Amino acid sequence: MLAIAAIALGVAACSQPASPPEATEASMTEMSTAAPPAAGPITGVGVVTAVDPAAGTVSLDHEAINAIQWPAMSMQFRAEDPTILSNIAVGDHVNFTLKSATETSMIETIQKR
Ligand SMILES: [Cu+2]
């Protein structure tokens, strides 16, 4: 029985799809709800790895953000106002501000350093 259970678990693990963007956001939401609400703007530092002003999205390789207990990671954000993305390009080192501790995938400001 144990062997069968182990095989079943193995199959279940192997059948997990490669983590889609939704899964990343879900786990990051869990991280942010586990943290105490951060006061004031949540600022981060990172490097632009992709930017799509038309879609309003920007991907960043960002450093750890202690206010919401995030480790350094690569992820995609949405810009609340897509026009803020017109002044940045891939490879830029940027400072950015997240909308809030509960809307951590939304960027309010982003500037080249
Ligand atoms: Cu992140």
Boltz pocket constraint, residues with backbone or C-beta under 6 A from the ligand:
constraints:
  - pocket:
      binder: B
      contacts: [[A, 28], [A, 62], [A, 70], [A, 71], [A, 73], [A, 74], [A, 75]]
      max_distance: 6.0
